[in-house]
Amino acid sequence: MGAIFAVAAGNVNSGLVDFFHGIQVAIMLALMTNIMQFAWWKVKNKSKNLSHWGKFGPVYVLAIATVLVLIQPTCMLVISSWDIENFFFDHDDESNALVPNTTLGLMIQIFGTYLGFIFMFWGVVWATNLHIKIARKWKALNPQRPAPVTLQ
């Protein structure tokens, strides 16, 4: 099955691939900065008693997430735009593959893309207090039962 996709990807016009690398960077930049803006609006009116990190921490986490998530698509855009040797793949014929096969490519994929999305999830949960809301709902749905009475 993977061979079918590899052959199909190899037949795609390189100009079209370059175009979509640019579109990917634009969409990811817009998406990530909008999430960061959403977090800022959520936290800006938080309690004045919180420390700076306690109040704006989610925004900083999302700023890190934005940089990390944009590393891979920006690298692909630069590689295709300036005809730089592709450091994500060992062979040029695999340049349209989905998973890199070089050490640098894998490090960018893991510590850029994957870690970036983990930071994004963390920042959104923190900004929206989702973990607190879930805990409250869980407690409401599962009230504590009274301790069993033991006979002495």
C-alpha positions as CSV (number, residue, x, y, z in Angstrom):
1,M,0.0,0.0,0.0
2,G,2.8,2.4,0.9
3,A,4.4,1.8,-2.5
4,I,1.2,3.0,-4.2
5,F,1.3,6.3,-2.4
6,A,5.1,6.7,-3.0
7,V,4.5,6.2,-6.8
8,A,1.6,8.6,-6.7
9,A,3.5,11.2,-4.7
10,G,6.4,10.9,-7.2
11,N,4.1,11.8,-10.1
12,V,3.0,15.1,-8.5
13,N,4.2,18.3,-10.3
14,S,7.0,19.8,-8.2
15,G,5.6,23.3,-8.7
16,L,2.4,22.1,-7.1
17,V,4.3,20.5,-4.2
18,D,6.2,23.8,-3.7
19,F,2.9,25.7,-3.8
20,F,1.3,23.6,-1.1
21,H,4.4,23.9,1.1
22,G,3.8,27.6,1.1
23,I,0.1,27.1,1.8
24,Q,0.9,24.8,4.7
25,V,3.2,27.4,6.3
26,A,0.5,30.1,5.9
27,I,-2.3,28.0,7.3
28,M,-0.2,26.7,10.3
29,L,1.1,30.3,11.0
30,A,-2.5,31.6,11.0
31,L,-3.8,28.7,13.1
32,M,-1.1,28.9,15.7
33,T,-1.2,32.6,16.1
34,N,-5.0,32.6,16.4
35,I,-4.8,30.0,19.1
36,M,-2.2,32.1,20.9
37,Q,-4.4,35.2,20.6
38,F,-7.4,33.2,22.0
39,A,-5.3,32.2,25.0
40,W,-4.2,35.8,25.6
41,W,-7.8,36.9,25.6
42,K,-8.7,34.1,28.0
43,V,-5.9,34.8,30.5
44,K,-5.7,38.6,30.4
45,N,-8.5,39.1,32.9
46,K,-7.3,36.4,35.3
47,S,-6.8,37.2,39.0
48,K,-4.3,39.9,39.8
49,N,-3.1,37.7,42.6
50,L,-1.4,35.3,40.2
51,S,2.2,35.6,39.3
52,H,3.1,36.7,35.8
53,W,3.9,33.1,34.8
54,G,0.7,31.9,36.5
55,K,-1.4,34.4,34.5
56,F,0.4,34.4,31.1
57,G,2.1,31.0,31.1
58,P,-0.3,29.5,28.6
59,V,0.5,32.2,26.1
60,Y,4.2,31.5,26.5
61,V,3.7,27.8,26.1
62,L,1.7,28.5,22.9
63,A,4.4,30.8,21.6
64,I,6.9,27.9,22.0
65,A,4.4,25.6,20.4
66,T,4.0,28.0,17.4
67,V,7.8,28.0,16.8
68,L,8.1,24.3,17.1
69,V,5.1,23.4,14.9
70,L,6.4,25.8,12.2
71,I,9.9,24.4,12.0
72,Q,9.2,21.4,9.7
73,P,6.9,23.2,7.1
74,T,9.2,26.2,7.0
75,C,12.2,23.9,6.3
76,M,10.3,22.2,3.5
77,L,9.3,25.5,2.0
78,V,12.9,26.8,2.1
79,I,14.3,23.6,0.7
80,S,11.8,23.6,-2.2
81,S,12.0,27.4,-2.8
82,W,15.8,27.8,-2.9
83,D,16.6,24.3,-4.3
84,I,18.6,23.4,-1.2
85,E,19.6,19.7,-0.7
86,N,16.8,18.0,1.1
87,F,18.0,17.0,4.6
88,F,14.8,15.2,5.5
89,F,15.3,12.4,3.1
90,D,18.3,10.3,1.9
91,H,17.2,10.2,-1.7
92,D,15.6,12.9,-3.9
93,D,13.0,10.4,-5.2
94,E,11.5,10.2,-1.7
95,S,11.2,14.0,-1.3
96,N,7.4,13.8,-1.2
97,A,7.2,11.0,1.4
98,L,5.4,11.7,4.6
99,V,8.0,10.5,7.1
100,P,11.6,11.6,7.0
101,N,14.4,9.0,6.9
102,T,17.4,11.0,8.0
103,T,18.5,11.7,11.6
104,L,18.0,15.5,11.2
105,G,14.6,15.0,9.6
106,L,13.4,12.7,12.3
107,M,14.7,15.1,15.0
108,I,12.8,18.0,13.4
109,Q,9.7,15.8,13.1
110,I,9.8,14.6,16.7
111,F,11.1,17.6,18.6
112,G,9.5,20.2,16.3
113,T,6.2,18.9,15.1
114,Y,5.2,16.3,17.7
115,L,6.6,18.2,20.7
116,G,5.0,21.4,19.3
117,F,1.5,19.8,19.2
118,I,2.0,18.5,22.8
119,F,2.9,22.1,23.9
120,M,-0.2,23.4,21.9
121,F,-2.5,20.9,23.8
122,W,-0.9,21.8,27.1
123,G,-1.3,25.6,26.5
124,V,-4.9,25.3,25.4
125,V,-5.9,23.1,28.3
126,W,-4.1,25.5,30.7
127,A,-5.6,28.7,29.2
128,T,-9.2,27.3,29.2
129,N,-8.8,25.5,32.6
130,L,-10.1,22.4,30.9
131,H,-8.5,20.1,33.4
132,I,-10.4,21.8,36.2
133,K,-13.7,21.8,34.3
134,I,-13.3,18.1,33.6
135,A,-12.4,17.3,37.3
136,R,-15.5,19.2,38.4
137,K,-17.8,17.4,36.0
138,W,-16.3,14.1,37.0
139,K,-16.9,14.8,40.6
140,A,-20.5,15.9,39.9
141,L,-21.2,12.7,38.0
142,N,-19.4,10.5,40.5
143,P,-20.2,11.8,44.0
144,Q,-18.3,10.4,46.9
145,R,-20.1,7.6,48.5
146,P,-20.2,7.6,52.3
147,A,-17.6,5.3,53.9
148,P,-19.0,1.9,54.7
149,V,-20.0,1.4,58.3
150,T,-18.1,-1.3,60.1
151,L,-19.4,-3.2,63.0
152,Q,-17.2,-3.4,66.0
